[in-house]
Amino acid sequence: MTRQERIKSTLATFEPTVLDVLDESHKHKGGRESHYNVTLVTGAFSGLARIERHRRVHALLGEEFASGLHALTLTLRTPEEQDALGGATIASPNCHGGSKA
């Protein structure tokens, strides 16, 4: 199973209405299976601040970070927020560390 598949499987515990996991490692020197852009839309985020949403995702993916995951760009929304924003996602920034050296 690839890291992308493991991330998707792990985040499925949120019972998302939208779950998109894009491997962007090819954009980074030496970054094999290290950089991902995740869009996760779930009712489980209702009432949670943005930082708490990030903390929950990072906690679930702790083993992936320990085994080489370097960077995540996260778009974490409730279904209502996703509808209000027309489904726009966050673009990944350029990497300035880790695998770029």
Residue frames as qw, qx, qy, qz and C-alpha x, y, z in Angstrom:
[[0.000, 0.890, 0.456, 0.000, 0.00, 0.00, 0.00],
 [0.400, 0.473, -0.033, 0.784, 1.38, 3.43, -0.91],
 [0.171, -0.210, -0.454, 0.849, 1.61, 6.30, 1.57],
 [0.309, -0.060, -0.226, -0.922, -1.13, 8.06, -0.39],
 [0.616, -0.263, -0.658, -0.344, -3.43, 5.05, 0.08],
 [0.480, -0.272, -0.679, 0.485, -2.55, 4.80, 3.78],
 [0.009, 0.080, 0.207, -0.975, -3.30, 8.50, 4.32],
 [0.476, -0.142, -0.398, -0.772, -6.63, 8.14, 2.53],
 [0.625, -0.265, -0.732, -0.047, -7.52, 5.03, 4.53],
 [0.352, -0.212, -0.573, 0.709, -6.57, 6.66, 7.84],
 [0.129, 0.078, 0.083, -0.985, -8.52, 9.86, 7.15],
 [0.438, -0.256, -0.673, -0.538, -11.58, 7.86, 6.10],
 [0.328, -0.341, -0.775, 0.420, -12.23, 7.46, 9.85],
 [0.075, 0.233, 0.196, -0.949, -13.63, 11.01, 9.71],
 [0.363, 0.535, 0.763, -0.016, -16.42, 9.70, 7.42],
 [0.053, -0.403, 0.174, 0.897, -15.79, 12.46, 4.88],
 [0.597, 0.666, 0.363, -0.261, -18.11, 13.69, 2.16],
 [0.579, 0.775, -0.232, 0.098, -14.99, 14.73, 0.23],
 [0.677, -0.572, 0.383, 0.260, -11.52, 13.20, 0.62],
 [0.705, 0.685, -0.107, 0.150, -8.84, 14.02, -1.90],
 [0.633, -0.624, 0.331, 0.317, -5.19, 13.13, -1.27],
 [0.653, 0.744, -0.116, 0.081, -2.77, 14.36, -3.93],
 [0.798, -0.309, 0.147, 0.497, 0.87, 13.27, -3.93],
 [0.286, 0.955, -0.056, 0.044, 2.90, 16.39, -4.76],
 [0.729, -0.506, 0.308, 0.343, 6.27, 14.85, -3.96],
 [0.709, 0.376, 0.335, 0.493, 7.38, 15.15, -7.59],
 [0.125, 0.937, 0.076, 0.317, 7.55, 18.93, -7.08],
 [0.428, -0.838, 0.326, -0.089, 10.29, 18.54, -4.46],
 [0.461, 0.579, -0.668, 0.079, 13.86, 17.34, -4.94],
 [0.259, 0.202, -0.895, 0.303, 14.33, 13.93, -3.36],
 [0.423, -0.091, 0.445, -0.784, 10.83, 14.01, -1.92],
 [0.414, -0.060, -0.841, -0.345, 9.50, 10.54, -2.72],
 [0.519, -0.534, -0.652, -0.143, 6.12, 10.05, -0.97],
 [0.416, -0.195, -0.440, 0.771, 6.83, 13.05, 1.27],
 [0.111, 0.180, 0.080, -0.974, 4.55, 15.95, 0.24],
 [0.024, 0.457, 0.869, 0.189, 0.75, 15.78, 0.01],
 [0.255, -0.093, -0.007, -0.962, -2.18, 18.12, -0.52],
 [0.082, -0.319, -0.934, 0.138, -5.27, 16.93, 1.37],
 [0.390, -0.225, -0.100, -0.887, -8.85, 18.15, 1.04],
 [0.215, -0.235, -0.922, 0.221, -11.06, 16.71, 3.77],
 [0.400, -0.271, -0.069, -0.873, -14.70, 17.73, 4.17],
 [0.425, -0.239, -0.867, 0.103, -16.58, 16.20, 7.08],
 [0.465, -0.716, -0.249, -0.457, -19.31, 16.98, 9.55],
 [0.783, -0.359, -0.337, 0.380, -16.86, 15.85, 12.26],
 [0.416, 0.134, -0.108, 0.893, -15.24, 19.31, 12.01],
 [0.241, -0.745, -0.361, -0.506, -18.44, 21.15, 13.02],
 [0.529, -0.838, -0.069, -0.111, -17.74, 23.48, 15.93],
 [0.806, -0.303, 0.084, 0.502, -13.96, 22.92, 15.80],
 [0.008, 0.903, -0.221, -0.369, -11.48, 25.74, 15.30],
 [0.686, 0.649, -0.324, -0.045, -9.11, 25.46, 12.37],
 [0.046, 0.622, -0.744, 0.241, -6.14, 24.62, 14.62],
 [0.636, -0.163, 0.666, -0.355, -8.05, 21.79, 16.30],
 [0.873, 0.433, 0.054, -0.219, -8.94, 20.31, 12.92],
 [0.482, 0.686, -0.533, 0.110, -5.24, 20.34, 12.00],
 [0.282, -0.495, 0.745, -0.347, -4.26, 18.79, 15.32],
 [0.822, 0.043, 0.462, -0.331, -6.67, 15.91, 14.82],
 [0.818, 0.554, -0.145, -0.064, -5.41, 15.16, 11.32],
 [0.254, 0.692, -0.631, 0.242, -1.77, 15.37, 12.42],
 [0.528, -0.371, 0.667, -0.371, -2.45, 13.10, 15.39],
 [0.909, 0.211, 0.282, -0.222, -3.96, 10.44, 13.15],
 [0.765, 0.607, -0.171, 0.127, -1.03, 10.64, 10.75],
 [0.424, -0.805, 0.415, -0.008, 1.70, 10.50, 13.42],
 [0.815, -0.136, 0.515, 0.229, 3.13, 7.23, 12.12],
 [0.653, 0.656, 0.236, 0.295, 3.35, 8.64, 8.60],
 [0.024, 0.958, -0.227, 0.173, 5.30, 11.67, 9.85],
 [0.630, -0.592, 0.500, 0.052, 7.61, 9.35, 11.79],
 [0.770, 0.042, 0.569, 0.285, 8.31, 7.34, 8.63],
 [0.432, -0.005, 0.452, 0.780, 9.13, 10.16, 6.19],
 [0.113, 0.820, 0.500, 0.254, 6.03, 12.28, 5.58],
 [0.424, -0.031, -0.106, 0.899, 7.44, 15.80, 5.41],
 [0.122, 0.147, 0.044, -0.981, 4.63, 18.17, 4.45],
 [0.126, 0.550, 0.824, 0.048, 0.86, 18.41, 4.25],
 [0.167, -0.070, -0.100, -0.978, -1.21, 21.17, 2.75],
 [0.013, 0.368, 0.902, -0.226, -4.61, 20.83, 4.41],
 [0.358, -0.207, -0.216, -0.885, -8.01, 22.08, 3.33],
 [0.166, -0.234, -0.912, 0.294, -10.25, 21.02, 6.23],
 [0.318, -0.115, -0.059, -0.939, -13.91, 22.03, 6.12],
 [0.447, 0.272, 0.736, -0.429, -17.42, 21.14, 7.12],
 [0.345, 0.434, 0.741, 0.380, -19.86, 20.39, 4.29],
 [0.061, 0.917, 0.367, -0.140, -21.51, 23.78, 4.87],
 [0.237, -0.760, 0.288, 0.532, -18.17, 25.61, 4.58],
 [0.408, -0.058, 0.734, 0.540, -17.33, 23.68, 1.42],
 [0.268, 0.678, 0.656, 0.194, -20.65, 24.62, -0.17],
 [0.061, -0.943, -0.161, 0.285, -20.27, 28.28, 0.81],
 [0.248, -0.685, 0.457, 0.510, -16.78, 28.44, -0.71],
 [0.710, 0.575, -0.174, -0.366, -17.71, 26.65, -3.90],
 [0.988, 0.008, 0.091, 0.121, -15.30, 23.79, -3.29],
 [0.352, 0.826, -0.375, 0.230, -12.10, 25.84, -3.66],
 [0.903, -0.279, -0.146, 0.291, -8.95, 24.22, -2.27],
 [0.279, -0.896, 0.272, 0.215, -5.68, 25.58, -0.94],
 [0.735, 0.590, -0.300, 0.150, -2.65, 25.47, -3.23],
 [0.853, -0.352, -0.066, 0.380, 0.54, 24.02, -1.80],
 [0.032, -0.956, 0.253, 0.145, 3.35, 26.50, -1.12],
 [0.642, 0.552, -0.499, 0.186, 6.90, 25.94, -2.33],
 [0.871, -0.434, -0.150, 0.176, 8.89, 23.77, 0.06],
 [0.157, 0.868, -0.363, 0.301, 11.90, 25.37, 1.76],
 [0.399, -0.598, 0.645, -0.259, 13.18, 22.55, 3.91],
 [0.828, -0.103, 0.528, -0.159, 13.74, 18.88, 4.50],
 [0.805, 0.204, 0.506, 0.231, 13.94, 17.06, 1.20],
 [0.440, 0.895, 0.047, 0.052, 14.99, 20.14, -0.77],
 [0.347, -0.810, 0.431, 0.195, 18.53, 20.21, 0.62]]
